[in-house]
Amino acid sequence: MTWPGSFRRQETTHVRLLTVLGLTVLTLVVTFFLPPVADSQLAGGAAITIVILGLSWLIGWSGQISLGNSGFMAVGAYAAGIWAHHHTASPLIFTFLLATVVGGISGLIVAIPSTRLRGPYLAGMTLAFAAAITPLAQNFTSVTGGEGGLFFNTLTTPAWFLHFFSGANASINANAQWTADLAVVIAGFMFFLMANLFHSRSGRAMRLVRDNDVAAELMGINLSRTRTLAFVVAAAFAGLGGSLFAIINATVRPESFPLTLSITLLTLMVLGGIGTLSGAVIGGIIYSFSANLVSHVNSLTGVNPTSNLGANMQGIIFGVLLILTMLFAPRGIAGLIQRIRSFIYSRS
């Protein structure tokens, strides 16, 4: 089976589909053997994977810098939360589609002025967007719920799924696994879309604009339109990921999407591998079980989790991992795995 990040151009859509289906089914099987807490963590990691996929498209494929993906996540989460809060009987798929579209529109709004900027100016523009979302959510209390946020429960485990479980904790196990399975299926679908987008005409044009915008313009590629498309797609993925994140937690609040989340997303993308599909999955997995890693480190070092040091331990660990990755694996974990595979094949 082909590793997700190594889809080659000559591979057909059918091959990509079968690969993604195989990996998705394998992950679904794994969820049957995980405890409820791990399933819940996996669901959150699947939502983050979707966001990192969009970020890899924007930064790795188009070469644009964005520090505003936590803002795009918040837009999608609030779109889903507001709709679900007032339309409890609405199909879940419509809620996700609404969040994706609203996220894409917010990306378009940011992209119109941002495509004329480069480097730190572009980063500052997207950072300002992310910083503006929290105050807006806090002040429009009648719509967003203000500081308290919105609470909703649209994720209901089907009755037929409950029959697979028995015992005193059957309901807890079923709910956790259904949440994880739904998140994994959505992430797998978006993975398939991005795999095809990477190797589409738009994807090739995006890479050319990233590598040599003068040559791209000479070939008739509209630079502004191509860069705008990158922002719209990345924001749409972030909107969907944010809505899934909110629905998993049954709430959306301003503090759920701080500026530090944008930095965390960038760090996870670099750790996994910039501009790679497998890197997004690796980043999502790291995020899924980062809480366990933080707890383990706090236990080994004797740090009080409620202290300032303990509360910021995740950022410290991510920072150390980022430094080590940049020193010893500049292409991320996905690139390191590819190098190991190439070395093994060359020796065989």
N, C-alpha and C positions, 0 to 999 in steps of 0.2 A: 504493500500500500504506500502511496506517495505521501511524504510529509507535507502538511498543509501549506507551509510557506514556500514549497518548491514546485508549485504548479508551473509547468512550462507552457510556452505559447502554443506548441503543437498539440497539446492536450485538448480534447474536445470538451464541450459543456457537459456531455454525458459522463465523461470520466470524472470531472470535478463533482458532479452531482452524486455519483456513486461513492466517491471518496468522503464527501461531507456526510452523506447518509450513514456510511459505515462508522465514522467517528462519532456521530450523534447517537446512533443506536448503542454503541459501546459505552458512551457516557451515561445513557439512560439505564443501562444494565448496572453500572457501578452505583447509581443512586439507590438501588435496592439494598445494597450492603452497607450504606453509610448511615450513621446515627442521625436523628433529626437536626441536631445542631450543625453537623457537617453539610447536610442537604441545604439548610438555610444559607450557610456560607457560600456554598456552590452557586445558589441562585443569585446572590449578590455579585459574585464573580462573573457570572454570565452576563449580567447587566453591564458591568464595567468593561467586559470584553467587547461588547457592541460599541461602546463609546471609544475605546482604543482603536477599533477597526477604522472608525471615521477619522480619528486623529492621525493614524498612520497614512491614510489617504491624503489628508491635508498637508502634513509635514513631510512624510517620507516620499510621497508621490508628486506633490506639487511644489514642495520646497518652501511653503509659507509657514510662518510661526504663529501659533495661537496659544494664548494663556486664558482664553475665555470659555473653554469647554465645560467648566462647572456651571457657567451661566446658561449655556445651551441646554445642559441637563436640567437645570432648574426650570427653564421655560417649558420643556417637555413634561416635566413632573407636575408643574402647576396646571398646564393645559389638561393633563389627564385627571389630576385631582379635582379641579373645578368641575369638569364635566361629570366625573364619576360621583361627586358629592351631590349633584343636582339631578343626575340621571342614573339611579342605581340599577335600573333594569336594562341599561344600554349594553349591547354585546361588547365583550372585552376587546375584540379585534378592532372595533370602531374606535375605542378609546386609544389603542396603540396607534392606529392610523392618524387620528387627530393629533396626537402628540408628535408624530413624525413630521407631519405637514407643518405644524406650528413651529417646530424646531427648524425645519428647512427655511421657512419664511424669515425667522429671526436671523438665520445665517445669511440670507440674501440682504437683509437690512444692514447687517454689519459689513458684508462684503463690498457693497457699493462704494463706500469711502475707503475701505481697507485695501482694496486691490491696487491702489495708487501708492501704498506705503510699503516699506521694506524694513527688515531687520528689527531694531529696537522700537521703531515707530509703530510698526505693525503689532508687535507684542504689546506695546503700551495701549494701543487702541482696543485690542481684544481684552486686555486686562481691565480696562475701564468699563467695558460692557459687563464683564462678570461681576465687577464691584458694584455696579448699579442695580443688579437684580435683587439683592437682599434688601436694600432700603425700599425699593418699590414694593416688594412683597410685604414688608412690615407696615407700610403706610396705607395700602389699599385693603384695609381690614375687612370691609364688607364683601370683598371678592376672594381674597387669599387667606382670610382668617388671621392676618396679622402675625404677631409673635407666636401665637398658639398653633398656627397652621391649620390644615384641614385633615380630618380623619374620615376614612372611607374603607369599605370592605367589599371589593368587587371580585375578589379571587376566592371562588367557592369550589371546593373539591367535589367532583361529580360522585353521585351515589355508587355508580358501577366501579369506580376506583377504590372506594372504601371496602369493597368486598375482598380485596387482596390482603387485608390486614385484619388481625385479631389480637385479642389481649386487652389489658387495661389501658395501654397507651396507643391503641389502634388509631384513634382519631388524630392524635398528635403526629404520629408517624406518617399517616396518610397525607395530612395537610402539608407537612414539610416536604415530603417527596413529590407531591403534585406540584408544589411551587417550584421546586428544583427542576422537575421534568419540563414544565412549561417554559421556564427561563432558558433551559438548554436547547429546546426545540427552536425558540425564537432566535437565540444566538446562532444556532446552526444555519437557519434560513438566511440570516443577515451575513453570515460568513460566506455562504454560497453566492449571494448577490455581489459581495465585495470581491470575491475571487474572480468572477466574470468581469466586473468593472475594472479590475486591475489590468486585465488583458484585452479590454475593449479598445476601440478607436480612441475614445475619450481618455482612457488610461495611457495610451501611447503618446497622445498629444500632451497630456499632463507632464509626463516624464521629459519630453522634449522642451517644454516651457521651463521646467525646473533646471535642466542641464544647460540649455542655450536658448534664451528667449529671442535673440536676434535671428537665429536659424529658424526657430519656430514661426516667427512673424514672416520671414521670407517664404516659408512653405504655405502661407495663407492661414495660419492658425490665429484666431482672435485671442490675444493674450488676456484681455480683461474678462471676456466671457469664460475662458478656460479657468482662470483663477477664481472667478465667482462661483463656477460650478463646484470647485473644490470645497469652498466654504459651505455651500448649500448642502452638499452630500454629507460633509463632516458634521454639520449642525443637525441634519435630519437623523443621523445615527445617534448623536448625543441626545437628541430629544426623545428618541425611542428608548435609549438606555436609561435616561432619567425617569421616564414614565414607568418602565419596568421596575426600576429601583424603588419608586414611590409605591407602586401597587404591591410589591413584595412586603414592604414595611407598613402598608395600609395607612400611610400618613405622608404629608409633605409639609416641611417647615423651613423657614429661612436658613436655619443653622445646618440643615442637611447638605447644603451645597456651598461651603465656604470657598474662599480663594485658594486655600491650601489644597483643596481637592484638585484644582487645575494642575498644581505642581505635582501632586501625587500621580495624576494621569500621565503627565509627561515622563515622570520617573519610571512608571510601569512600562510605558512604551519603549523607552530606551533600554530598560532591563531585558525586555522580551526581544527587541530587535526593531529598529525604526524601519517603517515601510514594508514590514512582512506580515503575512497573515498569521503564521504560527506565533510570531512575537506578540500579537494581540491576545491570543489564547493563553500564552505563558504569562503575560501580564495579568490577565484575569484570574488565573490560578493563584498567582502570588498574592493578589489582593484577597482572594477567597479565604486563604488560610494565614494571612498576615496577623490576625488577632491571636491565633495560636502561637505564632512565632514570638510575638511581643510578650505574651504571657510566659512563655518558656524562658525568654531572656531575662525578664523581670525576676522570675523565680531563681534562675542561676546566679544572678548578680545581687539578689537581695534587695532590689529597688522596690519601694512602695508604689504600687500602681496608681495610687491617688495623689502622689507627689507631682511636682512640676516635671521632674525628670521622667517619672513613669508615664505621665500623660503624654509626653512628647517622644516616647520611645519609638513609636512607629516611624516618625520622621527621621529619627537618628539612624535607625536600622536601614531605612530606604536610602538615606544619604550615603552610608557606608557601602551598601550594595552598589549604588550608582558609581561611586568612585572606583571600586574594584572592577566593575564592568567596563568602565571607560579605560582602565589601565590594561586589563588582561583580555577583554572580549569587546572591542569597540563596536562590533556588529550585534551585540547583545547575545542572549542565550541561544536564540535561534541560529545566529551566525556561528556560534561556537559549536552547536550540534552539527551544523552543516560541515564545518571544518573537520570534525571528528569522523563524520561519515565519509568524507572524501579521503581522509587519511587511511581509514580502514579499507576502503575499496581499492586504493592505490597499492596497498600491501597484499591484497588478496589475488 
